[in-house]
């Protein structure tokens, strides 16, 4: 039974392990940066199998107009069980129908997000980070 927690303090090493196991490209060798990423996010949901972190979503939102879903990662051993879908559902439930949910997809996940109700946007711009 997977349990979900909202804004629960996460160990950066556990988050890095989930990122590695999910295949998402994040700075997993820089635990200080991982810690800062989650400290400054204002909406985090985590998925737990007992005491083991198996999934995480990290978002930045104003709770009134937009929400940027920066991370959605589920350990590969737990994928295809609806955990990612539930993390997105919880984010939508918390932000509400008046808030647009926005994300940048990893190339390998482009087929996943339409199944969750996301539509491809053709009007986005990015200034890429240098590191």
C-alpha positions as CSV (number, residue, x, y, z in Angstrom):
1,X,0.0,0.0,0.0
2,X,1.5,3.3,-1.1
3,X,1.1,6.2,1.3
4,X,1.2,9.9,0.1
5,X,2.5,12.8,2.1
6,X,2.2,16.5,1.5
7,X,5.2,18.8,2.2
8,X,6.8,16.1,4.3
9,X,10.6,16.7,5.0
10,X,12.6,14.6,2.6
11,X,16.2,13.4,3.0
12,X,18.1,14.6,-0.1
13,X,19.9,11.3,-0.4
14,X,16.5,9.5,-0.6
15,X,15.4,12.0,-3.3
16,X,18.6,11.5,-5.2
17,X,18.1,7.7,-5.0
18,X,14.5,8.0,-6.4
19,X,15.8,10.4,-9.2
20,X,18.5,7.9,-10.1
21,X,16.1,4.9,-10.0
22,X,13.5,6.8,-12.1
23,X,15.8,7.8,-14.9
24,X,15.1,11.5,-14.5
25,X,18.1,13.8,-15.2
26,X,18.8,15.8,-12.0
27,X,22.0,16.8,-10.1
28,X,21.9,13.6,-8.0
29,X,25.6,13.9,-7.0
30,X,25.0,17.4,-5.5
31,X,22.9,16.7,-2.4
32,X,23.2,20.4,-1.3
33,X,21.5,21.4,-4.5
34,X,18.8,18.7,-4.2
35,X,18.1,19.9,-0.6
36,X,17.8,23.5,-1.8
37,X,15.5,22.5,-4.7
38,X,13.1,21.0,-2.1
39,X,13.5,23.6,0.5
40,X,12.4,26.4,-1.9
41,X,9.5,24.5,-3.5
42,X,6.2,25.3,-2.0
43,X,4.2,22.1,-2.9
44,X,5.8,18.7,-2.6
45,X,4.1,15.3,-2.6
46,X,5.9,12.1,-1.8
47,X,5.0,8.5,-2.2
48,X,6.0,5.9,0.4
49,X,6.2,2.2,0.5
50,X,6.5,1.8,4.3
51,X,9.6,3.9,5.2
52,X,10.9,3.9,1.7
53,X,10.5,6.9,-0.6
54,X,9.4,5.6,-4.0
55,X,8.1,8.8,-5.7
56,X,8.1,12.5,-5.6
57,X,6.6,15.6,-7.2
58,X,8.0,19.1,-6.6
59,X,6.1,22.2,-7.7
60,X,6.2,26.0,-7.5
61,X,2.8,27.7,-7.4
62,X,0.9,30.8,-6.5
63,X,-2.2,28.7,-5.8
64,X,-4.3,31.1,-7.8
65,X,-3.2,31.1,-11.5
66,X,-0.2,28.8,-12.3
67,X,1.7,25.9,-11.0
68,X,5.1,24.7,-12.4
69,X,5.5,21.0,-11.8
70,X,9.3,20.9,-11.8
71,X,9.8,17.2,-10.8
72,X,7.8,14.1,-11.2
73,X,9.8,11.0,-10.5
74,X,8.9,7.4,-9.5
75,X,11.4,4.6,-8.8
76,X,11.4,2.3,-11.9
77,X,10.6,-0.6,-9.6
78,X,7.3,1.1,-8.7
79,X,6.3,2.5,-12.1
80,X,3.1,1.5,-13.9
81,X,1.2,1.4,-10.6
82,X,-0.4,4.8,-10.9
83,X,1.9,6.5,-8.5
84,X,2.9,9.3,-10.9
85,X,-0.7,9.8,-11.8
86,X,-1.7,10.1,-8.2
87,X,1.1,12.6,-7.5
88,X,-0.2,14.7,-10.4
89,X,-3.8,14.3,-9.1
90,X,-2.8,15.4,-5.6
91,X,-1.1,18.5,-7.1
92,X,-4.2,19.4,-9.1
93,X,-6.4,18.8,-6.2
94,X,-4.3,21.1,-4.0
95,X,-4.0,23.9,-6.6
96,X,-7.6,23.7,-7.9
97,X,-9.2,24.1,-11.3
98,X,-8.3,27.8,-11.7
99,X,-4.6,27.0,-11.8
100,X,-2.8,25.9,-14.9
101,X,-0.4,23.0,-14.4
102,X,2.8,23.5,-16.5
103,X,5.8,21.2,-16.9
104,X,8.8,20.6,-19.1
105,X,8.9,17.0,-20.1
106,X,11.9,14.8,-20.4
107,X,12.2,13.4,-24.0
108,X,11.4,9.9,-22.8
109,X,8.2,11.0,-21.1
110,X,6.5,12.8,-23.9
111,X,4.0,10.0,-24.4
112,X,3.2,9.8,-20.7
113,X,1.8,13.3,-20.0
114,X,-1.1,13.3,-22.5
115,X,-2.4,10.2,-20.7
116,X,-2.7,12.4,-17.6
117,X,-4.6,15.1,-19.4
118,X,-1.7,17.4,-20.3
119,X,-1.7,19.0,-23.8
120,X,1.4,19.9,-25.7
121,X,2.0,23.7,-25.7
122,X,3.6,25.3,-28.6
123,X,4.1,28.7,-27.0
124,X,6.7,28.1,-24.4
125,X,10.2,29.6,-24.1
126,X,13.1,28.6,-21.9
127,X,16.5,30.1,-20.9
128,X,18.4,26.9,-20.1
129,X,20.5,26.7,-17.0
130,X,24.2,26.6,-17.5
131,X,24.9,23.8,-15.0
